[in-house]
Amino acid sequence: MKKVTIVVLDRYREQALERLAGLGLVHLGHVRPPSGEPVEEIQSRIGRISRALEILPEGEGESGDPPPPDWEEFFERVVSLRDETSKRRERRQRLQARIDFWKYWGDFDPSLLARLRNRGVHVHLAAVPEKELSAVDPGVAVERLFKRGPTVYCVLVSDREREFPFETLPPPDRSLTEMRSAAEEEDRAIAAAHRELEKLSSRRPALERLLESSLSGLEFERARAGMGESGRLAYLRGFCPRDQLGRLEQAAAAAGWGLLVEDPGPDDRPPTLVTNPKFVSLIKPVLDFIDVVPGYREVDPSFVFLFFFSIFFAMLIGDAGYGAIFLAAAGLAHWRLGPRLKDKKPLFLLYLLAGTTVVWGVLTGTYFGQEWLPATVTGFVPWMRQDDNIIWLCFLVGAIQLTIAHSWRALRKAPDLTALADLGWICVIWMMYYVAGMFILGRQFPPAAFALGGLGVLLLVVFSIPPRRFFQELIPRNFALFLQIISSFADVVSYIRLFAVGLATVAIADAFNSMAAGLGWSNIAAGFGTAFILLFGHILNMILCGMAVLVHGVRLNVLEFSSHLGNEWSGERYRPFRATRLGSDPEVST
């Protein structure tokens, strides 16, 4: 990347941005915080569009449906329908609660109670425990209507106003018939609002286009507002790939821009543009999914990531039957969706991962589990059916991957003497490999490994600190080194997760196979049950396998390997400026 500064006359700043967007070369930064009324207006518009899309149901509109004549009126109508529906639902719930309470009292006109009171007949409604009714004055007529639990619901009638030893209920403001009629009216209004929203949802494709245009317009306006100013001049800064600099220089000369090209400084954060051969770029869908980008000054470990991720995938799933299903799924998706897919990398990656899984399953003799297979099926390599051997292989894979990390790191540091510290780390890692074998597998610890570890510690102590700061950092650095050396043992041992998860995959498959075998195929019902257990069990197991790959297969690359490599994945993806001004789209120029 090259750091570029483009200077234009202030009155031509928008034209300059439009030409830059057409070039699609410069990853723009902001000279000053992008703010101002236009930015706020577009952000407000995007908020309204997003709310409208959240409210509108999925419609059947076509992408070519015309936009409404007035977007502002459209937004207000959608939001008002949502608010109106929400209020009506609340009123409907309150009405239903009152209906549920008063329906046991019967349907009566509450105004009748007031008319009776005017004629000297006082009627009160009450809900009290039955024992409290005994305290009512004998001159009061008590009519029990119904009882729920210990509470009696009743009507109290007297010839004058009286005080009761309990609270009475205020009568409803309308009759039960009126309540139900009001509830039905609310239901009709809610249904009508929903139908109107469904009708308006035919505008969703146009609304989604509007959102896309508005987001592009916001980026354009933020770029304009983020430009620096000096008198009658305006300027912007960004980064351009070195191999595209010629095109930018030609465009600058043609437009009369001032152009300053520099190497990025230590305080600059250039974006990362990763370019790989087609095969290596298969890992891109995984990196995009977990949203990690190597920093500009970090290495791109895509090839190593792809190689070991394929191995991890195979070891974590470890079943040739599952691998064959993944292959078939990839083939079916390729056949049905291939012509419509712009990016086929995910399909080819699945081919690769499924293929390595089939190979691993054939080597270990695992086909939808192991216990149901005849004793003659021991795998192409029977040695790989022994748990201790697989654990040892996991440690070996881990030591090799971490060795690659430190070898790469040493090459980047060379000819600086601190590169020897990474050779020391390689020695320590292989010592920890033998330590893990001794403690976990009971293997003999070779004396040469102890000497190798001693050499590694010596190299770390002497060369991990730059000579000019050696004595100042010797004691604190050595304490940190001690903790890191202990941590390296944990890093090597952490690769045992490949064995543990792979073993769990086989165990789950065998458990469901055993359950199905116990049910058998003796009759139709048993056959259906057996088929269901097998289908459900193996589908569930494959889902768990996919989760294990995301958790463990990705972790070993992104954390263990990357920490030894020195990658923090702190990069920002290269996104060349291609935004368009909001008013340039007739659909959104309202």
N, C-alpha and C positions, 0 to 999 in steps of 0.2 A: 504494500500500500504506500501511496504518496499522500502527504498532507497538502491540500490545495486551498488557496484563498482566492476568491473571485471578487473583483471590484467592478461595480457598475455605477452609472449615474442613478441617483435616488429615484428619479421619475421612471426609470426603466426596470425597476426591481421585479415587477410582476412578469414583464416580458422575459427577463433573464431566467426566472424560475420556470416559466413555461418551456423555454428552450432546454433547460437542464432536465426537466421531466421527460421531454422527448428524447434526449440522449440516453437517459437511464444509466448513468455511469457513476455519479457522485453520491456517496453516503454522507448526508448532511448532518452537521451538528448545529447547535444554536450558540451564536455569539453572546446573546443575552436571553434572559427568560422570555419565552414567547407568551405574551399576554395582550390584552386589549379587548375592546368591545366586539370586533368581528369574531375573534376566537371564542369568546363567551357565547355569542349568538349561535354559532355552529354547534358548540357543545350542548347548548340547550336544545337545539333541534335534534341532535343525535339522541339526547335523553328522551325526547317525546317520541321519536321513531321507535326506539327500543321498547318503551312502555306500550306503544300501540301493538308492536309485534308480539309482546308477551300476552296482551289481552286477546288479540284476534285468534280464533281457532284456525287449525290448518284448513285452508280452503282449496278449492279445485280450480283456481284461476290459472290462466296460462301466462307464460313469461311475456307474451306480447300484449297482454291486456293494457289498455291505456290507463294513465294515472288519473286520479280525480281532478276536477278543475281547480279545486282550492285545497291544498294540503293542510293548511292551518285549520280550516273548518273540519276536515276529515279527522285530524288528531283530536280536536275538541269533542267531536261526536263520539269517537271510539272511547275516549276517557269518560265522557259523561255517561255513556251506556254502562260502562263498567261500574262507575260510582253509583248510578241509579240502581243497577242490579244488586250491588252490595247492600245498599240501604234497604231495598225491598226484601232481600233475603233476611236481614235482621228483623224487620217488621214482621215478616212471615213467621219467623221462629218465635217471636214474642206472642203473636196471635195464637200459634199452635200451643204454646205453653198455657195460655189462658183457656183455650178450648179444652185442653186435656184436664184442666182443673174444674171448669164449670160444667162440663158435660154430664157429670153425675148429679148435678142439682136439677137437671131438667131445663127445658127451654121456657124461659119466662121473660116478660118485659120489665126491665129494671125500673122504668118510670111508674109502673103500677105501685111500687112500694111508696113512692112519694105521694101518690094520689090517696092511698090508704092512710098515710100519716095525716094528711089534711082532713080526713074524716074521723080521726081519733083512733085509728088502728095502727099501732106501732109494730112493725115487723123488723126483726134483726136476724142476721145470718151468723152462725157460729160454728167453729171447729174446735172442740174441747175434749179432754179426757172424760170418760163417762162418769167417773166419780165426782167430778166437779159440777155435774148437772144437778146433783142433790141439793146444792146450795142455792138453786134458783128459787125465787119467791113463788109460793103456791099460786099466786094470781097470774102467773105467766104460763101460757100454753106452750108446751115443748113438742115439736113435731120432728121425730128422728127420721132423716131421709136415708142415710147410709152410714156404714161404719168401715173404716180402713185402719186395721191394727187396733191400737187402744183409743183412737180418736173417733169421736162421734160427730158427724156433720148434721146440723139440725137447724130448724127455723124456730125462733122465739117470738111469740105473739102476745101483746099486752094492750090494755086500754089506755095506757098513759106511758110517758117516758120513764124509764127505770134505769137504775145502775146495776150492772152485773159484775160478779166477782172475777170476770175474765174478759178478755178483749173480744169484740165482735168483728166480723169481717165486713169491709165496705162492699157494697153490691157492685157488680160489673157496670160499666158505662153503656153496654149494649147487650142485646139478647144473644143467645147462642146461635140463632139463625143468622143474625147480622155479623157475628164474628166469623162464621163459616163463609158467608158471602164475601166478607172482606179478604179472607184468606184466599178464596178462589180468585178474586180480582188481582191479588198480588201474584198468584201463580200465573195468571194470564199475562200480566205485565212482564214478569220475568221471562216467560217463554217468548214473548214478542221481542224483547231486547236481545235474547239469544238468537232468534231468527235474523234480526237485523245485523248482529255481529257476524253471523255466518254469511250473510249476503256481502257485507263489507270485506270479509276475508278473501273474496276473489281478488282484492287489490294487494294481497300479500306479495306476489312476485314484484309488482311495481314498487311496493314499499321496501322490499329488500334491496332493489336496485337503488332506491333513494338513500338507504342507509349506507350502501357501499360508496355511492357518490359523495355523500356527506362526510364519511370518514376520510376519503381522499381529499375533499375540500378542506377539512380540518387540518390535515397534514400540510397542505399547501399554505394555508393561512398561518399556521404555526411557523413554517419556514420563512414566510415573509416577515412576520412579527419578530422572529428570532435573529434577523440580520442586524449587523452592526451599522452604525451611521457615523459619518465624519463629514460635516459640512454638507455639500451637495452630493456626496458619494455614499453609497451603501455597499456593504461587503458581506460575504458569507464564507464559512469554512466547512471543509469536509474532507473526505478521503476518497481516492480514486485508485483502482488497481493499476499497478505499474504498466502492465501490457496494454492498457486502454488509454494511457496518458496522451498518446498522439491524437486520438479522436477529440479529446477534450481541448487540446491546444489548437487544433484546427477550428473547432467551434468557437473558441474564445477569440481567435484572430478574426473570424468572419463576423462576429457580433460586436467586436470592438471592446471586449472585456479586458480588464487587467487581470493577469493570472500569475500567482506566485506558487511555485512548487517547492516543497521541502520534504526532507525525511522526517517521519514522526519522532518527536522528542520523547524523553523518558516519562514526562508527565502526561503525554497524550494517550488516549485509549482508542486506537484504530479498530475498526470492525474486522471480523475474521471472515475471509472468503476461502472456503475449503473446496479444493478441486482434487478429485481422485480418478483413477482409471475406473471403467465401468464396473468391473468385478468388485473392487473395493467399495464403490459407492453403494453396494447392496446394504451396507450397515446403516445408511443414512436414515431409513424409516425408524430404526430403533433410537438413534440419537435425536431425531426430531420428536419422537414420542416422549422421551424423558426430558426433552428440551435442554440439552447441554451442548455447548459450543466451546472448543478449546480457545484459550486466550490468544491474542495476536502474537504474543512472544512465547507461547507454548507450542509443543509439538502436536501434530495431528496423528493420533494412534489408531486411525480407522482400520488399517490392515490388521494390526495385532488384535484390536477389538473384535473384528469380524472372525478372525481365525479362532480365537479362544472362545468367543461367544458360541460359535458352532459346536465346539467340543463340549462346552458347558450345557448347551441345549440337549445334546445327545445323551450326556451322562445324567442329567436331571430327569429326563423322561425315560430314556433307556429301554424302550419297548418297540420292537420292530413292527408290531401290529399297529400301535398308535402312529408311528412314523408313516406307515403305509396309508393310514386314513388321512393324515396331513397332506401327503403327496396327492392323494385322490382329490381332496378339497381344493388344493392349489390348482390342479389340472381342470377341475370343473369351473372354478372361478375364472381361470384363464380362458376357457372355452366360451363361457357365457358373458363375461365382462371385459375380456381382453381388448376387443376393438374399441370399447368406449373409455378405457382407462388411459389417461395421459401419462401416468407414471406407473410403470410395471415393476418397479424395484421391490415393493412388498411381496409380489407374487414370486419373483425369482429368489428372494431371500427365503421365503417359505419352502421353495423347492430345495434349496441348499440345506436348511435346518432339518427338514423332514428326511432328506437323503442321509445326512449324518446320523440321524436317529435310527433309521433302518439299519445302517451299517453297525452301529453299536449294539442294537438288539440282536442282530445275527451273530455277532461275536460272542455275546453273552448268553445266547439261547433264550431270549425273552420275547414271547409272542402272546400278548394279552395276559401276562402273568407267566409263572413258571411251573407251579405245582400241578396244574392240570395236564402238562405235557408228559409224554412217555419218558422213561428213564434214559432212553437212547439219545434224547435231545439235550445235549450238554453244551451246546454252543460251538461256534467255529473255533473258539479259543477257550477250552475248558478252564484254563488258568484264571480266566476272568470271572468265573462263577464263585471264586473264593473271596469272602469279605475282606480279609486282611490284604489280599493282593490289590483290590480296588482302592482301599484306604491308602496303601502305599503309592498307588498310581495317582491318587488325588494330591498327595504331598509332592510327588514328582512334578505334576503339572503346575502346581503353585510355585515351586522353586524355579522352574524354567521360566514362567511368566514374569516373576519378580526379577530374575536375572536379566531378562530382556529389558525390563524397565531401567535398571541401573546401568546396563551396558549402553543403552541409548543416552542416558543422562551423562555418562562419562564422555561419550563421543561429543556431546554438545559443549562440554566444559573444556575439552582438550584444546590447546596444549597446557591449559592452566593446571597447576599441581593439585588443585582441589578435585580434579577428576579421579585421582587415586583413591579418594574417600569412597567413591562409588564402587571401585574395585574391592575396597574393604567391605562394603555392604554385601557384595556378591559372595565373598568368603563367609560372612556371618550367616547369610541366608542358607547356604549349603550346610553349615554346621547345624543350624536349626532344623534343617531337613532331617539330619541324622538324629538329632535330639528328639524330634517328634516320633521318629521310627522307634527309638529306644523306649520312650515313655508310653506310647500308645499301642505299639505293635510288639514290644518286647524284643526288638532286634538288637543285635550287638552294636555298640557304638565304636566305630573304628578310631584308633589313636590318631590317624592322619586328620580326621575331622576336627579333633581338638586343636591340633597345630594350625589347621586352616582357619578356625575361629580366632585363634590368638593373633594370627597375621592380620585378619580382618579388623580386629579391635585396634591393633597397632596403627594400621593405615587410617582408621577413622580418627583416632586421637591426634595423629600428627597432621593429617591433610584435610580434615573437615573444616578447619579454621584458616582463613587467609593469613599469611605470615605477618602482615602488619598489625593484626589484632590478636595474635596468638596468645600472648601472655595475659591480656586483659580478659579474654573470654575462655581461657583454658579450664578453670574450675567450673563455672556455670555450664559451659558447653559439655563437659564430660559427664556432669550429672544428667543433663538432657539426653546425652548419648546412651547412658545406662538404661534409661527408660525406653528409648527407641529400640535398643537391642532386645529388650524383653518383649516389646511390642512386635518385633519381627517374628518372634516365635509364634505369637498369636496369629499373625498374618498367614504364616505357612499352614498352621493347624486349621485356620478358617476354611481352607479348601476341602476339609472333610465334609462340609455341607453338601458337596456334590454326591458323595457316597450316601449320606444320610437321607437326602431327599429322593435319590434314585431308589434306595432300598424301600422307602415308604411307598413309592409309586408301585413297585412290584407287590408289596404286602397288601395294599388296598385292592389291587387287581385280583390277587389270589383270594382275598377274603370274599369278594363278591362272587368269584367263580365257585367257591366252596358253598356259599349260600344257595346259589342257583343249582348246584349239583345235589344239595340236600333236598331241594324241592322236586327235582327230576322232571321227566317228560311223560309220566305215566298216564295222564289224561289231558283233555283240552285245557281245563282250568289250570292245572299244574304247568302245562306248556306255556300258557300266557304269562303266568307268574314268573317262570324261569326266564322267559325272554325279557320281561320287564326288568327284572333284577340285573340281568347282564347288560341290557341297554342303558339303564339308569346308572348302574355302578361304573361302567367304563366311561360314559360321558362325563359323570362327575369327576372321575379320576383325571380325565384329560383337562378339564377346567382347572383342577387343582395343580396339574402340571404346568399349565400356562401361567398361573399365578406364581408358582415357584420359580419359573424362568425369569419373570419380571423382578422378583425380589432378590434371588440369589445369583442368577446368571449375570444380571446387570450390575449388581453390587460388586462382584469380584473384579469387574473391569473398571467401574467408575470410582470405586473407593480403594480397594487394596492395591490394584495395579497402578492406578493413577496417582495415589499418594506416593508410591515409590518412584514413579516417573517424574513427579514434581508438577503434575498438571492439576490445576484447581478448577478447570472448566469455567473460567470467569469471562469468557469471550462474549462479545455482542455480534450477532449475525449480521453479515454485510447485506444491507437493504438499500439499493440505489434509489434515489429520489425519482418517483414517477407519478407524483400526485397531480391532479388536475384542479383548476380553480372551480369553485362551486358554481359560479354563474355560467360556466361554459357548457353545462348540461341543461337543455331546455326543460327537462323533467323536474329539476330542482331549483330552477331560477325564480320560484315564486317568492 
